[in-house]
Amino acid sequence: MDELMRVMTPRPRNAETPRPYLRSWITANKVFFDRNQGEIPETEIDLSTWRLTISGEVETPFTADFEYLLSMPKAIVANTLECSGNSRSLLDKKASGNPWTIGGVGNAVWGGVWLKDLLEKVVVSSNACHVAFEGFDKPLGKAQIKFIRSIPLSKALSSTLLAYEMNGEPLPLKHGYPLRVLALGWTGANCVKWLEKITLLEKPFEGFYMDQVYRIHQPDQDPKTGEHVTGIEIKAIITQPEPEAELQMGRVTILGAAYAGEADIDKVEVSTDGGASWQTADFIGLHEQYAWRHWQYVWQVDRPGSYRILARATDSNGEKQPMQASWNKLGYNNNGVEEHGVSVQIT
């Protein structure tokens, strides 16, 4: 497994998908990026003993076993998942955290049940405004801080999946077996793995992973006053050619992917002269609501030299990808066009 991935930390395991594997619309389970705060369980939990509990601001707490989930109406949805810190290392100014390039993202077809269908079993209290998720994984470090995150109830009821399948297979252990949360179109920080507890709350959950990290803030700012990292920002990435590649003159095929979380990608443009001019790329492959759109541009190169290739996306709301990212202390949401450029040499 490790020989296919770029491993940044072995414990907790954090590893990114190599660029060539991002050229497929579906990212294979074995090379789908790994992002963890705690220990990956050593063995799969026994499904006969696993239970999911729903409590908090509900009229009647509820417990479901795995067979109950399988008996519910099934949902299948494609969703592109991205680490909040993806592309952090591409920023000109250093930011704290794992040095992701562009491989902290992947697209999979997920199977499971809609969270809204399960919440119908408990009758949500009128006081409830947020939903917290907790897994059975064990935290690392002396502080033993569990990874618990909450999302607004509106997101939970509109587009949040509890996934037990990934690309047609049972959810792999390292990706949250037997059940994980997928807040569709939102970053992986909101998608708790190894799920066992759901708690309805009046306010957002208070804790380390809600208040100190996954907040967009500056070095002199109290993290708790920063905005939560939620939706995935609009971004286009170049998956071919490789950076610093040496290419022959003639026809050069440029490949990439573009995604915008809950919004749709409307257009991708490519520049082969460092942003002086732009040409529209062609979309290729499948088109699903929460999934990335793959694109290509065939570039006719008639002169040797050094070139800087850029790509930029526009979404269905008219929002354009910024030329430069907005820097923050932890390097979240780097979606700058210039940061994602690829330099090549034509001979």
MIGUTI-70441 format. One record per atom (N, C-alpha, C): x negated, y negated, z. Coordinates in pm, whole numbers, padded with zeros to 5 digits, always signed. Layout:
XYZ ...
***
This chain:
-00084+00121+00000 +00000+00000+00000 -00087-00125+00000 -00189-00129+00089 -00269-00250+00102 -00345-00284-00026 -00384-00180-00103 -00462-00209-00222 -00380-00282-00328 -00247-00280-00319 -00163-00350-00414 -00132-00493-00371 -00149-00521-00243 -00107-00648-00186 -00228-00731-00142 -00206-00860-00131 -00307-00948-00071 -00270-00965+00076 -00339-00892+00162 -00308-00890+00305 -00378-01008+00373 -00300-01092+00441 -00356-01206+00512 -00380-01174+00659 -00288-01103+00721 -00307-01055+00858 -00250-00914+00867 -00327-00820+00925 -00276-00683+00936 -00180-00663+01054 -00191-00746+01158 -00105-00729+01276 -00079-00864+01340 +00037-00920+01321 +00149-00867+01243 +00115-00866+01094 +00177-00776+01023 +00147-00761+00881 +00210-00875+00802 +00124-00948+00731 +00167-01053+00640 +00088-01037+00511 +00159-01010+00403 +00092-00980+00276 +00176-01031+00161 +00109-01083+00058 +00183-01140-00054 +00176-01053-00178 +00276-01071-00264 +00286-00998-00390 +00189-01056-00491 +00103-00974-00553 +00013-01026-00656 +00092-01080-00775 +00035-01179-00840 +00101-01249-00950 +00157-01156-01058 +00084-01051-01102 +00140-00967-01209 +00274-00903-01173 +00296-00871-01046 +00422-00807-01007 +00538-00905-01002 +00510-01034-01010 +00616-01135-01013 +00672-01153-01153 +00614-01083-01251 +00661-01096-01389 +00783-01009-01417 +00818-00925-01324 +00939-00843-01336 +01054-00914-01267 +01174-00907-01326 +01290-00973-01264 +01321-00912-01128 +01306-00780-01117 +01319-00713-00988 +01179-00688-00933 +01157-00727-00810 +01030-00701-00743 +01038-00566-00673 +00950-00476-00709 +00954-00340-00653 +00936-00344-00501 +01005-00253-00433 +01000-00250-00287 +00856-00239-00234 +00773-00160-00300 +00638-00136-00248 +00549-00258-00256 +00583-00355-00340 +00501-00476-00351 +00578-00601-00312 +00697-00587-00257 +00774-00702-00210 +00700-00761-00090 +00687-00892-00085 +00603-00955+00017 +00646-00918+00159 +00548-00916+00249 +00572-00884+00390 +00550-01009+00474 +00648-01041+00558 +00632-01152+00652 +00687-01107+00786 +00601-01105+00887 +00642-01058+01019 +00586-01147+01129 +00663-01159+01236 +00617-01225+01358 +00581-01122+01464 +00645-01005+01458 +00621-00901+01557 +00574-00772+01492 +00583-00665+01568 +00536-00534+01524 +00639-00464+01439 +00598-00411+01323 +00687-00327+01245 +00705-00197+01321 +00828-00150+01344 +00848-00023+01414 +00768+00090+01348 +00714+00179+01429 +00631+00286+01375 +00713+00391+01302 +00834+00415+01349 +00920+00516+01287 +01060+00461+01269 +01134+00520+01177 +01272+00480+01155 +01357+00515+01277 +01447+00425+01313 +01535+00452+01424 +01635+00562+01386 +01674+00640+01483 +01772+00746+01462 +01909+00681+01441 +01966+00700+01323 +02094+00636+01292 +02207+00684+01383 +02192+00801+01441 +02298+00851+01530 +02302+00775+01662 +02192+00706+01695 +02187+00629+01820 +02192+00478+01796 +02170+00435+01673 +02169+00292+01644 +02309+00232+01654 +02317+00114+01713 +02444+00043+01723 +02421-00106+01695 +02522-00168+01636 +02522-00313+01613 +02630-00373+01700 +02592-00468+01785 +02689-00532+01874 +02714-00676+01832 +02840-00718+01846 +02880-00857+01820 +02945-00908+01947 +02892-01019+02001 +02942-01073+02127 +02929-01225+02127 +02950-01284+02244 +02942-01430+02255 +03078-01494+02245 +03087-01598+02162 +03213-01673+02148 +03310-01597+02056 +03357-01483+02107 +03454-01401+02036 +03561-01357+02135 +03679-01325+02084 +03787-01282+02173 +03761-01144+02231 +03706-01055+02150 +03676-00920+02196 +03543-00876+02137 +03443-00846+02219 +03316-00794+02166 +03339-00666+02087 +03246-00640+01994 +03265-00527+01903 +03133-00455+01883 +03139-00324+01872 +03021-00243+01845 +03049-00153+01726 +02954-00149+01632 +02969-00065+01513 +02850+00028+01501 +02876+00152+01459 +02767+00242+01426 +02743+00237+01275 +02642+00308+01229 +02605+00297+01088 +02714+00356+00998 +02777+00461+01041 +02884+00521+00961 +02999+00423+00942 +03024+00340+01043 +03130+00241+01031 +03095+00140+00920 +02971+00096+00916 +02929+00002+00812 +02947+00064+00673 +02911+00193+00661 +02924+00260+00532 +03069+00277+00489 +03160+00276+00587 +03302+00290+00554 +03365+00159+00509 +03296+00048+00529 +03349-00084+00492 +03330-00109+00342 +03406-00203+00286 +03384-00240+00145 +03239-00282+00122 +03179-00231+00017 +03038-00256-00011 +03020-00375-00104 +02915-00450-00078 +02878-00563-00165 +02739-00537-00222 +02719-00570-00348 +02588-00561-00413 +02557-00696-00474 +02442-00752-00439 +02409-00886-00485 +02259-00898-00507 +02221-00968-00614 +02080-01001-00636 +02049-01129-00560 +01935-01129-00494 +01897-01246-00415 +01746-01261-00414 +01700-01382-00445 +01558-01414-00437 +01527-01464-00297 +01432-01399-00235 +01393-01430-00097 +01253-01490-00099 +01235-01599-00025 +01104-01666-00021 +01066-01698+00122 +00938-01679+00154 +00886-01723+00282 +00883-01875+00286 +00916-01932+00400 +00919-02078+00414 +00782-02141+00384 +00676-02067+00414 +00542-02121+00393 +00479-02081+00260 +00558-02023+00170 +00502-01983+00041 +00437-02103-00029 +00322-02080-00091 +00244-02183-00163 +00174-02281-00071 +00172-02251+00059 +00109-02342+00154 -00037-02372+00118 -00110-02271+00074 -00254-02290+00048 -00281-02374-00076 -00178-02400-00158 -00195-02481-00278 -00190-02631-00250 -00150-02668-00128 -00145-02809-00091 -00287-02866-00085 -00304-02990-00130 -00434-03055-00125 -00481-03073+00020 -00387-03108+00106 -00417-03127+00248 -00382-02999+00323 -00474-02949+00402 -00455-02823+00472 -00337-02829+00568 -00260-02720+00573 -00149-02706+00665 -00166-02575+00742 -00112-02570+00862 -00127-02453+00948 -00042-02337+00900 -00094-02214+00917 -00016-02095+00884 -00086-02005+00784 -00022-01894+00750 -00077-01800+00654 -00103-01868+00520 -00217-01840+00456 -00253-01908+00331 -00187-01846+00207 -00056-01855+00199 +00017-01803+00083 -00022-01880-00044 -00029-01809-00157 -00040-01876-00286 +00103-01885-00342 +00138-01801-00443 +00277-01804-00492 +00348-01672-00464 +00280-01578-00396 +00335-01443-00382 +00422-01418-00262 +00461-01522-00190 +00553-01504-00077 +00697-01516-00122 +00729-01451-00234 +00864-01456-00290 +00888-01327-00366 +01014-01289-00375 +01050-01171-00453 +01199-01167-00475 +01240-01091-00575 +01382-01078-00607 +01420-00931-00600 +01530-00902-00532 +01577-00765-00519 +01728-00761-00534 +01779-00642-00562 +01922-00618-00563 +01955-00549-00431 +02036-00615-00350 +02063-00570-00214 +02204-00513-00205 +02221-00408-00126 +02353-00351-00100 +02383-00357+00048 +02508-00384+00081 +02546-00392+00222 +02689-00436+00239 +02715-00506+00349 +02849-00556+00378 +02842-00704+00406 +02948-00775+00369 +02954-00918+00398 +02972-00938+00548 +02895-01030+00605 +02908-01060+00748 +03048-01109+00781 +03109-01184+00690 +03243-01236+00717 +03343-01123+00739 +03327-01011+00668 +03417-00898+00685 +03402-00835+00823 +03279-00831+00873 +03256-00773+01005 +03305-00867+01115 +03291-00997+01094 +03336-01093+01196 +03488-01095+01210 +03557-01046+01110 +03704-01035+01121 +03745-00936+01230 +03653-00848+01269 +03686-00746+01370 +03686-00803+01511 +03629-00922+01530 +03613-00974+01666 +03702-01094+01696 +03757-01158+01597 +03834-01283+01610 +03743-01389+01673 +03681-01468+01589 +03585-01569+01633 +03655-01680+01708 +03597-01720+01822 +03653-01827+01904 +03644-01961+01831 +03735-02051+01863 +03733-02185+01803 +03610-02265+01847 +03544-02221+01956 +03424-02289+02004 +03300-02251+01926 +03306-02141+01853 +03187-02089+01785 +03152-02174+01664 +03027-02213+01655 +02979-02291+01540 +02850-02235+01481 +02787-02140+01552 +02661-02083+01506 +02657-01934+01535 +02573-01864+01458 +02561-01719+01472 +02412-01686+01487 +02377-01618+01597 +02238-01580+01624 +02218-01432+01595 +02096-01398+01550 +02062-01261+01513 +01937-01217+01588 +01938-01092+01634 +01825-01035+01706 +01801-00892+01659 +01676-00857+01636 +01640-00723+01596 +01586-00642+01712 +01563-00512+01689 +01510-00426+01794 +01358-00414+01787 +01293-00488+01697 +01148-00483+01688 +01085-00545+01813 +00960-00505+01840 +00891-00551+01960 +00800-00669+01926 +00803-00774+02009 +00715-00889+01983 +00570-00857+02015 +00480-00935+01956 +00338-00925+01984 +00296-01039+02075 +00180-01028+02134 +00127-01137+02216 +00171-01127+02361 +00099-01198+02448 +00126-01195+02592 +00263-01253+02626 +00305-01353+02551 +00432-01419+02583 +00553-01332+02554 +00537-01232+02464 +00646-01140+02430 +00773-01215+02388 +00756-01308+02293 +00868-01388+02246 +00938-01316+02131 +01065-01286+02147 +01140-01216+02044 +01176-01312+01930 +01180-01257+01810 +01218-01337+01693 +01370-01341+01685 +01426-01451+01729 +01572-01471+01726 +01599-01601+01651 +01688-01592+01554 +01723-01709+01474 +01875-01720+01466 +01924-01842+01447 +02068-01861+01427 +02091-01945+01302 +02209-01928+01244 +02251-02006+01128 +02390-02062+01157 +02431-02167+01088 +02566-02221+01108 +02672-02116+01073 +02782-02120+01144 +02892-02027+01118 +02942-02040+00975 +02941-02161+00921 +02988-02182+00784 +02907-02101+00685 +02775-02092+00706 +02690-02011+00619 +02717-01862+00640 +02738-01825+00763 +02765-01685+00795 +02893-01636+00727 +02993-01724+00720 +03123-01685+00663 +03128-01699+00512 +03035-01773+00454 +03044-01799+00310 +02955-01708+00226 +02830-01688+00268 +02736-01617+00180 +02623-01554+00259 +02658-01469+00354 +02558-01396+00430 +02589-01247+00424 +02489-01170+00383 +02503-01026+00366 +02426-00954+00475 +02482-00844+00524 +02409-00751+00609 +02367-00636+00520 +02239-00630+00487 +02190-00538+00383 +02135-00410+00443 +02178-00297+00384 +02122-00167+00421 +02058-00096+00301 +02062-00160+00183 +01997-00106+00064 +01913-00214-00002 +01805-00172-00065 +01717-00263-00138 +01675-00195-00268 +01716-00254-00378 +01685-00199-00510 +01729-00053-00524 +01851-00026-00476 +01910+00106-00493 +01862+00212-00398 +01777+00176-00302 +01727+00271-00204 +01763+00224-00064 +01765+00317+00034 +01783+00272+00172 +01680+00165+00206 +01717+00068+00283 +01627-00042+00319 +01496+00015+00374 +01382-00021+00314 +01254+00031+00366 +01232-00012+00511 +01158+00069+00584 +01132+00040+00724 +01071-00098+00741 +00971-00131+00658 +00901-00258+00677 +00988-00378+00639 +01098-00354+00570 +01188-00463+00533 +01316-00466+00616 +01315-00391+00729 +01423-00408+00824 +01514-00290+00849 +01480-00171+00802 +01565-00053+00820 +01614-00041+00965 +01742-00016+00986 +01843+00019+00884 +01926-00099+00834 +01908-00219+00894 +01996-00331+00858 +01923-00463+00879 +01938-00554+00782 +01883-00687+00797 +01984-00792+00750 +01961-00913+00796 +02044-01027+00756 +01987-01088+00629 +02073-01129+00539 +02033-01206+00420 +02127-01325+00408 +02079-01441+00450 +02152-01565+00427 +02117-01606+00283 +02204-01575+00190 +02171-01584+00048 +02129-01725+00008 +02015-01732-00063 +01964-01861-00106 +01885-01936-00001 +01873-01878+00119 +01797-01941+00227 +01665-01866+00246 +01568-01932+00310 +01436-01873+00326 +01440-01752+00419 +01333-01673+00411 +01325-01551+00491 +01328-01575+00640 +01296-01695+00686 +01300-01726+00828 +01440-01710+00885 +01541-01716+00799 +01680-01705+00844 +01737-01564+00826 +01652-01469+00792 +01698-01335+00751 +01638-01227+00839 +01684-01217+00962 +01630-01128+01064 +01637-00981+01021 +01529-00906+01049 +01520-00765+01016 +01548-00678+01139 +01568-00547+01114 +01593-00447+01220 +01708-00491+01312 +01812-00540+01252 +01921-00606+01324 +01992-00512+01422 +02018-00563+01544 +02097-00487+01640 +02196-00574+01721 +02174-00706+01721 +02264-00793+01799 +02303-00916+01718 +02433-00948+01721 +02486-01070+01662 +02561-01144+01773 +02526-01270+01795 +02588-01346+01903 +02646-01476+01847 +02773-01499+01871 +02839-01624+01832 +02815-01729+01939 +02774-01849+01897 +02734-01955+01990 +02805-02087+01956 +02814-02173+02057 +02867-02308+02034 +02763-02396+01966 +02635-02377+02003 +02525-02459+01950 +02419-02367+01890 +02327-02424+01813 +02217-02341+01761 +02142-02272+01875 +02093-02153+01850 +02015-02082+01950 +01893-02164+01987 +01861-02167+02116 +01744-02240+02164 +01633-02140+02195 +01520-02159+02131 +01408-02068+02153 +01292-02107+02065 +01180-02037+02082 +01055-02073+02016 +01070-02079+01865 +01134-01978+01805 +01141-01970+01659 +01252-02057+01601 +01327-02123+01685 +01423-02223+01638 +01373-02365+01664 +01298-02382+01774 +01265-02518+01818 +01121-02560+01791 +01027-02464+01785 +00886-02499+01770 +00830-02469+01631 +00881-02367+01566 +00840-02335+01430 +00964-02334+01341 +00940-02326+01211 +01048-02336+01112 +01125-02466+01127 +01049-02569+01162 +01097-02707+01163 +01001-02789+01078 +01055-02880+00999 +00971-02966+00915 +00936-03090+00997 +00807-03101+01033 +00766-03213+01116 +00622-03251+01086 +00584-03369+01133 +00449-03422+01116 +00368-03395+01243 +00235-03405+01235 +00152-03372+01351 +00185-03450+01477 +00226-03575+01464 +00255-03658+01581 +00402-03653+01623 +00476-03558+01570 +00620-03550+01593 +00653-03427+01677 +00747-03440+01769 +00797-03325+01845 +00867-03231+01746 +00821-03104+01736 +00882-03014+01638 +01034-03005+01650 +01084-03013+01772 +01229-02996+01794 +01311-03106+01728 +01246-03220+01695 +01318-03329+01630 +01316-03316+01478 +01239-03221+01427 +01233-03202+01282 +01351-03122+01231 +01371-03124+01099 +01481-03050+01039 +01450-02901+01035 +01555-02819+01056 +01539-02675+01041 +01506-02640+00895 +01425-02537+00876 +01403-02482+00743 +01523-02392+00711 +01597-02427+00607 +01716-02348+00573 +01708-02303+00427 +01765-02381+00335 +01773-02340+00197 +01640-02344+00124 +01627-02257+00024 +01509-02254-00061 +01510-02376-00154 +01397-02443-00166 +01386-02562-00250 +01362-02523-00396 +01400-02611-00488 +01383-02586-00630 +01236-02575-00666 +01204-02472-00745 +01063-02447-00778 +01051-02365-00906 +00950-02395-00986 +00909-02311-01098 +00767-02265-01072 +00742-02137-01094 +00607-02083-01080 +00563-02022-01213 +00433-02023-01236 +00374-01965-01357 +00313-01830-01318 +00362-01723-01379 +00313-01589-01346 +00214-01535-01449 +00206-01599-01565 +00110-01564-01671 +00086-01689-01754 -00040-01723-01780 -00165-01653-01751 -00211-01671-01607 -00314-01594-01572 -00376-01607-01441 -00455-01738-01435 -00467-01798-01318 -00550-01919-01305 -00694-01893-01348 -00750-01989-01416 -00889-01986-01466 -00910-01877-01571 -00805-01831-01636 -00819-01729-01740 -00888-01788-01864 -00962-01704-01935 -01020-01741-02064 -00936-01677-02174 -00879-01760-02261 -00784-01713-02361 -00832-01745-02502 -00784-01669-02598 -00817-01692-02738 -00722-01796-02798 -00770-01869-02897 -00683-01960-02970 -00573-01881-03042 -00464-01950-03072 -00351-01885-03137 -00228-01892-03049 -00146-01789-03057 -00022-01786-02978 -00049-01734-02838 -00015-01815-02738 -00032-01778-02598 +00106-01778-02532 +00143-01664-02475 +00273-01654-02408 +00258-01691-02261 +00333-01793-02221 +00335-01838-02081 +00464-01783-02018 +00449-01714-01906 +00563-01656-01835 +00577-01719-01697 +00700-01718-01647 +00721-01771-01513 +00859-01740-01459 +00884-01790-01340 +01014-01775-01276 +01052-01908-01213 +01181-01932-01202 +01230-02054-01138 +01348-02020-01051 +01359-02088-00937 +01467-02059-00843 +01497-02184-00761 +01620-02188-00709 +01663-02307-00635 +01758-02273-00521 +01742-02153-00464 +01824-02116-00350 +01970-02099-00385 +02055-02183-00329 +02199-02173-00352 +02242-02235-00484 +02155-02315-00544 +02187-02377-00673 +02138-02290-00788 +02188-02317-00907 +02148-02244-01027 +02039-02322-01099 +01953-02252-01170 +01852-02318-01252 +01913-02350-01388 +01908-02477-01425 +01967-02522-01551 +01864-02531-01663 +01739-02567-01628 +01637-02589-01731 +01498-02574-01672 +01407-02521-01754 +01265-02519-01719 +01188-02582-01834 +01095-02670-01801 +01010-02735-01901 +00864-02703-01871 +00785-02695-01978 +00644-02661-01966 +00561-02771-02031 +00452-02805-01965 +00355-02899-02021 +00221-02828-02032 +00157-02841-02148 +00024-02782-02167 -00085-02889-02175 -00045-03012-02143 -00142-03122-02146 -00142-03200-02015 -00120-03127-01905 -00128-03189-01773 -00015-03283-01740 +00098-03273-01810 +00214-03355-01779 +00237-03472-01873 +00155-03487-01976 +00173-03597-02072 +00297-03574-02158 +00327-03449-02190 +00446-03416-02269 +00504-03284-02218 +00635-03264-02248 +00705-03147-02195 +00788-03081-02305 +00792-02946-02300 +00873-02868-02393 +00963-02774-02313 +01083-02750-02367 +01178-02665-02296 +01144-02518-02316 +01140-02444-02206 +01113-02300-02210 +01243-02224-02236 +01230-02098-02277 +01345-02011-02301 +01366-01920-02181 +01493-01905-02140 +01523-01811-02033 +01521-01669-02089 +01474-01575-02010 +01473-01434-02049 +01526-01351-01932 +01587-01239-01963 +01632-01150-01857 +01767-01186-01800 +01796-01128-01684 +01927-01140-01622 +01947-01275-01556 +02077-01305-01533 +02115-01432-01472 +02220-01404-01365 +02180-01417-01239 +02270-01394-01126 +02264-01515-01033 +02370-01535-00956 +02387-01659-00880 +02271-01694-00788 +02225-01600-00706 +02123-01631-00606 +01984-01582-00647 +01971-01535-00770 +01845-01478-00816 +01768-01577-00902 +01636-01557-00904 +01554-01643-00989 +01584-01619-01137 +01547-01716-01220 +01558-01701-01364 +01417-01693-01422 +01393-01587-01496 +01265-01574-01562 +01267-01651-01694 +01152-01702-01732 +01142-01786-01852 +01010-01760-01923 +01005-01803-02049 +00880-01795-02124 +00869-01912-02221 +00745-01945-02252 +00717-02046-02353 +00599-01997-02436 +00616-01994-02568 +00508-01950-02658 +00433-02073-02705 +00308-02080-02669 +00224-02197-02691 +00129-02170-02806 +00134-02253-02906 +00042-02242-03021 -00079-02330-02992 -00195-02267-02973 -00317-02339-02939 -00412-02339-03059 -00443-02458-03106 -00526-02470-03226 -00668-02520-03199 -00691-02565-03075 -00824-02618-03044 -00874-02561-02913 -01003-02526-02907 -01059-02478-02781 -01072-02591-02681 -01087-02554-02555 -01102-02654-02452 -01040-02612-02321 -01040-02702-02225 -00980-02678-02093 -00840-02738-02092 -00745-02662-02041 -00606-02705-02037 -00547-02684-01897 -00456-02772-01862 -00383-02760-01735 -00235-02739-01769 -00181-02620-01734 -00042-02587-01764 +00045-02617-01642 +00155-02688-01665 +00250-02720-01559 +00389-02671-01598 +00472-02643-01499 +00611-02606-01523 +00699-02677-01421 +00815-02724-01467 +00908-02791-01375 +01050-02745-01404 +01130-02740-01300 +01267-02690-01311 +01367-02800-01276 +01486-02787-01333 +01600-02873-01301 +01716-02780-01267 +01788-02810-01157 +01897-02720-01118 +02031-02769-01168 +02136-02692-01137 +02270-02721-01187 +02332-02845-01125 +02270-02897-01019 +02317-03021-00957 +02242-03142-01011 +02152-03119-01107 +02075-03228-01163 +01948-03260-01086 +01918-03185-00981 +01797-03210-00903 +01676-03158-00978 +01571-03240-00985 +01449-03202-01054 +01339-03171-00952 +01260-03074-00985 +01145-03039-00902 +01050-03157-00894 +01002-03193-00775 +00913-03309-00763 +00775-03280-00819 +00709-03382-00869 +00575-03364-00922 +00476-03327-00811 +00496-03381-00693 +00411-03347-00580 +00497-03312-00460 +00447-03219-00380 +00521-03175-00262 +00516-03280-00152 +00614-03273-00064 +00615-03358+00055 +00547-03281+00167 +00434-03332+00216 +00352-03258+00312 +00413-03260+00451 +00399-03151+00524 +00436-03144+00664 +00336-03053+00736 +00334-03055+00867 +00229-02991+00945 +00214-02843+00915 +00326-02773+00895 +00321-02628+00873 +00332-02591+00725 +00330-02690+00639 +00326-02664+00495 +00448-02596+00439 +00565-02621+00499 +00687-02557+00452 +00738-02622+00322 +00804-02538+00242 +00875-02584+00122 +00786-02653+00020 +00666-02603-00001 +00580-02662-00105 +00637-02626-00242 +00698-02721-00307 +00755-02699-00441 +00705-02800-00542 +00587-02855-00519 +00533-02955-00611 +00492-02895-00745 +00521-02967-00853 +00483-02923-00988 +00331-02917-01000 +00264-03022-00956 +00119-03028-00972 +00049-02921-00889 +00101-02893-00770 +00040-02791-00685 +00046-02653-00749 +00146-02631-00836 +00165-02500-00896 +00112-02490-01039 +00034-02589-01081 -00026-02584-01213 -00132-02475-01225 -00156-02432-01348 -00255-02328-01376 -00354-02381-01481 -00482-02377-01448 -00586-02421-01541 -00641-02301-01619 -00659-02318-01751 -00713-02210-01834 -00818-02267-01929 -00898-02178-01982 -00999-02213-02081 -00968-02144-02211 -00957-02221-02320 -00931-02163-02453 -01061-02159-02532 -01093-02039-02585 -01219-02025-02659 -01190-01989-02805 
***
